[in-house]
Amino acid sequence: MIATKANKGRPLSVRVGDRYGMLVVAARVQDGPRRQVRFLCHCDCGREIEVLAASLRTGKTRSWGCLRRARMRAAARAAAA
């Protein structure tokens, strides 16, 4: 695990290979403008996305956007039935 100034010496809890929802962490990328730690993730749908480590840890980001669309389709089918 990596300790940086941004996380005040605490090790990051996000590691390459970890799965968060439909995302698998592939690599750490350059930190954001405010030293925010970001990771390159691969979604199960095949797309890539850069995500803040905090968004992964808190569950705010769980897919590229395909999860939301799938839920909307399922809700529409349930409402039509």
Secondary structure, 3 states (H helix, E strand, C coil): CCECCCCCCCECCCCCCCEECCEEEEEEECCCCCCCCEEEEEECCCCEEEEEHHHHHHCCCCCCCHHHHHHHHHHHHHHHC
